[in-house]
Structures are given as C-alpha cells and as structure tokens.
C-alpha cells in the first residue's frame, strides 16, 4: 500500500479516510454507505485507472519533454475520464482491480492504450501532439474543453473500441445528432473510423452469429462529453444539485475540472464534498517487461481518494457520460428530463431533439473542420477555456 503521506510537487497532503456520515457516498453511478460498505468504496476507487505526472518517458515528438510534471495535469485527467469509458466498454462497470490478481487480457489492452509512448492510442505523446493542431504548443496547459476535443480526434483511430465520441457545444445536447453519430456504422466513411466487419475484437467475446452482429452494429457505444462554464470566477451554487445528480447516473464517467490551473478527475461526492483522483504526483514512467505484461500497481490509487468542497470547484468543467447501448442513451435522456423538475436544481445544459436554428453548423466534430467552423472552434480552444457562453439565471 501507499504510505499515508505522498510528497507532492507543490505540497504535502495528508490522506483522510471517509468521514463517518449518514450521507450516501456516490461513485460513478453507484451508491454506498460509509458505515457498511467502506471496503467496497475503496475497492471501487482503487479500480479506476489513475494517471499521474510521469518522468523519464520517451521524448514527445522525439526531441520534446520527457516528463509532464507541471503542465500535464489536465491531459492526465482527460486520460482518466476516457479510460473509465474504455473500462465500461471492455470490462464493465462492475469490474474490479485486486492487487496481485492476474487480470484478463482486455484489462491490459485498455491500460496499454494510455502508456507513455508514441504509439499508444491515448498516450500523453498523442494528446500533446494532437493538441498542436489545436494551437497548443507541447507543454502548454489545456482547459477541459481542449482535452475533450483532442481525445475525440484520437478515438477515431481506436478501432478496437469503436466508440462514437460526441462533444456537446454551446451547453446544448442534440439527441438527433447523437443518434446519427451512433448509428453511422457499416458501411462508413473513413476506414479508420470503424473496424473491419470480420474483426473478432469488435464483438468483444460475443459469438459472431448474425443476430448479435446486427444488433451490435446498430449502435456504437457513446462517449458524451459536455464542456460547461458554471459561473464566472466561482461555481454558481444553483448548479450544485444538478452536478451531484450527474454522479448518481449509472452512465456517469465523472467530471474533469479542478481549481484554477490545477486539474482533478472527479468521480463522486459525499455531502458537500467532491471525491477526486489527483494527477499531481510524479511517478517514473512504466516500461512493459519481457513478457509484455505491464507492471500496473502505479496506475491504481491505493489510498483513500482526495476530497474538496464543491464550492471550491473552478466553474470551467467537462462532464462525461457513457452509453453502451441505445437503451442506455434513452434512459440517460429520461433522467436528464426528470432532473429539470428537481427543486433547486438549475439545469447545466439543455437537452433538445433537433439542432436549434441559431447553430452555425450541426457538426463541429469533423476531423477536418471547414473554414465556416474556424471561428467557432477558435472560441473553444482558448487556453483557459474562459470564453464559454455563460449560463445565467
């Protein structure tokens, strides 16, 4: 186990256990009691993939940095929220990591997608270099929206996971757009965007009978990321109840955000505190050993997770959801509609069936945006993501 105190780059932080409270603990759509389920809570937290600063990895771009200490925290949080989507996709929400227990191959396939080397799908190398195309020099700090946009582009090359990634802009989730994206399977434009039909990996262990194939090909698993600005300099307390409800939904992937220029991956809450995984500790880069089995203990946070008051949250966040099936998505839509009826909960975003007429282009998501999108994209690729449309009462 980790020592009770880790030396951080900027501070020493004592890890506290969960408070003895009657309040339920919510972790990514699961409800726990501190009194009767403390072990289960900690096992759930430890099972999330934890990405921190690393040092001594191969130089980014061949001549760039060999460590992301001081600049990579939001990139690591982007990796964590996306890793949770891949865990749900390939292992399921109920999967647990147990120290010393031999894990299945799919677990190592997920972990390998994030290892610090240039050819991993979602490595720090790929994220940093893809960010150059969005006007971010390597080593520059990202906001939550920028990392979401970059991960969307990288996911197009991950044919094994075959995800539909949608980033809802302008605080608006358009159901028609998502359905079009998730149903745009075979045949499809751009070979990289979808796997070959005969690929065994696509079926993820299912028998390849025609019925299963037909059913699976009708809906690509959805990763929905919603960048939001929930106030000017601090979070508007009218959004706090809605934010809490996001962690209660079974589709929850959590939230990336943090304090100004210090990113965290929020996975749940208890009372008025958010529960999060913190990337701000530097570990040595991990090399696969000879048997190509990865030493994986440093990718799991084996001490109680950090907590902070919800009121301290920087208002610039991105909230994530994973819908494995069309039923999951329909259920999510129903929950969002119900949430608008909850007393004292101000909606953080709007859910609409069709594209509102004031939108300039229905799809900001093309890998090669045309010039009509340029101004709109530029607005969202600001270094601090401070140009979001401000939601107001």
RAWO-V63812 format. One line per field, one symbol per residue. ss: DSSP state (H for helix, E for strand, C for the rest). burial: I if it has 9 or more other ideal C-beta (glycine too) atoms within 8 Angstrom, else O. A space follows every 50 residues. Layout:
ss=???
burial=???
//
This chain:
ss=CCCCEEECCCCEEECCCCCCCCCCEEECCEEECCCCCHHHHHHHHHHCCC CCEEECCCCHHHCCCCECCCCCHHHHHHHHHHHHHHHHHHCCCCCCCCCC CCCCHHHHHHHHCCCCCCCCCCCHHHHHHHHHCCCCCCCCCCCHHHHHHH HHHHHCCCCCCCCEEEECCCCEEEHHHHHHHHCCCCCCCCHHHCCCCCCC HHHCCCCCCHHHHHHHHCCCCEEEEEEEECCCCCCCHHHHHHHHHHHHCC CEEEEEEEECCEEEEEEEEECCEEEEEECCCEEECCCCCCCCCCCCHHHC CCCCCEEEEHHHCCCEEEEEEEECCHHHHHHHHHHHHHHCCCCCCCCCCE EECCCCCCCCCCCCCCCCCCHHHHHHHHHHCCCCCCCCCCCCC
burial=OOOOOIOIOOOOIOIOOIOOOOOOIIIIIOOIOIOOIIOOIIIIIIIIII IIIIIOIOOIIOOIIIIIIOIIIIIIIIIIIIIIIIIIIIIOIOIOIOOO OOOOOIIIIIIIIIIIIOOIIIIIIIIIIIIIOIOIOIOIOIIIIIIIII IIIIIIOIIOIIIIIIIIIOIIIIIIIIIOIIIOIOOOOOOOOIIOOOIO OIIOOOOOOOOIIOOIOOIIIIIIIIIIIIIOOOIIOOIIIIIIIIIIIO IIIIIIIIIOOOIIIIIIIIOOIIIIIIIIIIIOIIOOOOOOOIOIOOII IOIOIIIIOIIOIIIIIIIIIIIOOIOIIOIIIOIIIOIOOIOOIIOIIO IIOOIOOOIOOOOIOOOOOOOOIIOIIIOIIIIOIOOIOOIOO
//
